[in-house]
Amino acid sequence: MTPSTTAPRGPLGDRVFRRLSVSAGVTVLVALAAVAVFLVFRALPAFTSAQNEIGVGGDNGEGEGFLSYVLPLLFGTVWAALIALLIAMPVAVGVALFITQYASKRIASALGYGIDLLAAIPSVVYGLWGIFVLAPVLARNVYPWLGDNLGFLPFFSGTTSTSGRTMMTAAVVLAIMILPIISAISREVFTQTPALHKEAALALGATRWEMIRMTVLPYGRSGVIAASMLGLGRALGETMAVALILSPADVISLKLLTNQNPNTIAANIALQFPESTGLEVNTLIATGLVLFAATFVVNAMARRVAGGEVND
């Protein structure tokens, strides 16, 4: 009898699981492609129209087209997300180091659960807390001091807001919202540091902080960067919290403490969409396409960094 040259098909359970896994992956790709096709199809009129009812698409005779409309929104989106990341990243890494390297098992478990619960709070609740609680406190106690002592910097110059509806307030709220993402991934990376590396550093006379600096942080550097970029992607797409807090204007400004702030793409869509019709809707969808592309690029970069860490 001639031996069979075909590979064994494997148990039925393995075949079913493999097909389900492939189907799940294909479903995600199809959904992503469907969203992209919808955005491109609905955004085309905003790119091709020579006239726009709200003066933001095509050319209105003054050289102002869709690009001039979306640039302040894109700037505000990226600016708010970057400030939030600068605030959240050191705190998240510090929390992750405390939980994994310093705290007892009971304290680490309770603190980890508390940080993770921040991700379960709806964004509209963050927005309401930011506008009614955080904004008055910052406007009364923090912003005047920043304006008086650091007003020579472009970030803190200008007339300080008395309502607290500023880019800084929005960034602080965004930082709290992305804190659980960065902290959770950083904790997982730090716990994977080989115990022999840490024990060797301590055996050579290193202090706890020196051990962390020489072994834990270098080992988890790629994971922390990937976590930060995932948090950045989350901040780029936030809608309701920013829409409730910001006092938006059609400007490109680095000032963090004034009442005139650049709006974000997601918040602008949420505020303008209910009253938009016709070409206005296409223009808003076009800005959504820009946000989709920006978020996709950020998440792809985070995936690339995480993949590099695994390969290393």
N, C-alpha and C positions, 0 to 999 in steps of 0.2 A: 504494500500500500504506500502510495506516494505521500510524504508528509505535507501537511497543509502549510502554505506560505503566507497565509493571511494572519494578521495579528489577532489575538483573542479579544473579543469584544468587551470582556469584563462583566462583572455582575450587573444585574438589572438596575439595582439601586445606584451604582456609579454612573451608568448611562443616563438614567433619568436626571440625576443631579447635574451632570455635565450639560445636558440639554437645557435644563432650567437656568443654569448659570449663564450660558450663552444667550438665551432668550432675554434674561434680565439686562445683560450688557447691551444687547442690540436695541432693546426698548428704550434705554436711556439715550443712546445715540440718536435714535429716531425722534424722540421727544425734543432733544436739543436741536436737531436739524429742522424740525417742524417750527420751533420757536424762531430760529434764525430766518427761515424762509418767510414766515409771516411778517416779521419785522422788516425785512428787505422789501417785500411786496407792498406793504402798507406805507413804507417810508419813501418809496420812489417818487410819488407826486411832490413831496416837499423838496426833493433834490432837483426835479426837472421843471417845476412850474416857474414861469417867468414872473408871476405875480402871486402874492400871498395876502390873504385877508388880514392877517395880523402883522404883516410887514417883516416876516422873519425868514421867508423862503425865496429862492430865486434872486432877482435883482429889482429893487424898488426905485431905481434911478439915482440912488445916493451911494451906490456901492455896498449896501448892506444886504447880505444874503443870509442863508442858513448858517454859514460859518460864524458870522458875527453874532448870531443868536445863541449858538451852542457853546461858543468858547467861554463866556462868563459862567455858564452852568457847569461845563466840564472843569473849569478852574476851581469853582466852589466845591464841587464833588471831591476832587483830588486833594484840595487844600484842607478841607474838614477831615478827610480820612487820614491824611498824613499827620495832622496835629493830634488826632485821637490815637494814632499808632505810637507817636512819640511819648504820649502820656501813659498808655496802657502797657507798652512792652516792658519797661523797667519794673513796673509794679507786678506784672504777671510773672516775669522771670524770678523776681524776688520771692513771690509767694510760692512758686514751684520749688525753688531751692529750700525755702524754709520747711515746706511739707516733706520733701524727700530727704533732706540732709540734717535737719535740726530738730524738728518737732517729734514728740512721742507718737506712738501709733494711734492712740485715742485722739489726741489733738489734731494730728494730720488727717484722720478720717473725717472728723467733724468739720474742719476747715475746708477740706476738699469738697464735701457735700455742699457747704455753704457757697463756695465759689461757683460750683456747677449749677446751683439753683438760680444764679443770676441769668443764666441762659434761658430759663423757663419763663421769665417775666415778659409779657408782651411789650412790644416797642411803644405802643400808645401810652402804656403806664409809665414808661421811662420818660416820654415826652411830657406828660402831665406833671410828673415829679420834677422834671427839669425846669418847667416854666413857673410852677407855683412854689417850689421849695428851694431848688438850687440857684435859680437865677436871682431872686432877691438877696440871698445870702452873699453871692459873689459880687453883685452890684453894690452892696452896702459895705462889705468888709475887704474885698480883694481888689476889685477893679480900680478904686480910687488910689490905692497904694501903688499898684502897677503903673498907673498913669503918671503919678507924681514922681516915682523913683526910676522908672524905666521908660519914660515917655520919649527919650531920645532915640529909642529903637523904633524902626518902622512898624513893628508888630503891635506896639502899645501906644502909638501916637494917636492924635485926633481927640475929639470930644468923647469922653468916657460915657457909655450908656448908663442911664439910671434905672432902666427896666431889666437889664441883664439878658436881653434877647440878642445875644452876640454870637459870633462864630466860636469864641472860646467856650461859652456855655454849651453849645451844640457839640463841640469836640470833647468836652469832659463827659457828657452823657454817652457819646459814641464810644469813648474809651472804656467806660464801665460796661457797655454792651459787648465789646469784643474781648474784654478781660477773660471770661471763662474759656474762650476758644484757645487763646494763646497759653493760658495757664495749664489747661488740661493736656495739650500736646506736649508742652515743655516738661510737665511732670512725667509723662510716659517716657520721654527721651532720657531724662535724667536718671530714672530708675533702671535704665538699661546699661548704665555705665558699669563695666566689669569690676567686680568687687576686688579682684587682685590688683587692679591699677590703684584703687583708693587705699587698699591696705599697704601697698608698697610705698606710696607717698607718705602715709602716716608713719610707717616703720623707719623712713629716712629722717624723721623729725619734723615733718611739715605740720603746721597747724591745720585746724579744720578749714579755715578759709583758703589757705595755700593749697590744700588738697583739692578743694572745689575748683580753684583757679587753674590748677595744673592738669586735672583729670576730668572732672564733671563738665565744666564749661567747654573745653575743646571737643570732647566727645559729642556733646549735644548741640554744638554750634549750628550745624545744618538743620537740625530739627527745630531749633528756636527760630531760625530765619524762615523756614517753611511755615511754622505756626503764625509768625507775624504777618506773612503775606496772605495767609488765609483770613486772618483777622482784618487785614486791609481790604480784602475783597468783600468781607461782610460789611465793613463801614461804608464802602463805596455804594452799596445798594440800599442802605437804610433810608426809610421814607418818612414814617409818621413822626418819629421823635424829632427829626430835623425840621419837618414842616410845622410842628407845633412850637418849636423854640425860636427859630430864626426869624429875624425881621429882614426879609430879602429885598435886594435891589439889583438892577441890571448893571452891575459893576464888576470890575476885576480889582480886588484890593487885598493887600496883605494884613490890613488892620484887624485886630482880633477883638477890640473892646468897644467898637462904635456901633451905632444903630443901623448903619448901611453895610450890609453883608452880601457877598455873592451867594446866590441860591445854589442848590444842588439839583442834579437832573431828576432824581427820583422824587424829591419834594416838589419840584416845579410841576411834574406830571400829575402828582396827587392833587395839587391846588388848582391847576388849570383845566384838567380833563373834564370835570363835570359840566363846565360851561362852554366847552369847545365844540365846534361843529365843522364839518367839511374839511377844508385844507388845514385848519388848525389842528384837528386830530392827527392828520398825517404828519404834521410838523412835530407834534409831541411824540409820536411813535418813532420818528426819525431820531429824536434825542434819546429815546429808549434804546435804539439800535446802537448808538454811540456808547451808552452805558453798558450794554450787553458785551460789546467788543472789549471795552476796558476791563470789565470784570473777568471775562474769559482769559484775557492776556495775563492778568494778575494770578488767577488760579492755575493757569498753565505753568507760569514761572514757579509757583509754589510746588507744584507737582514735580517739576524738573529738579528743584533743589532737594525735595524729599527722595526722589529716585537716586540722585547722586549720593545722598547719605547712605542709602541701602547698598549701593555698589561699593562704596568705600569700606 
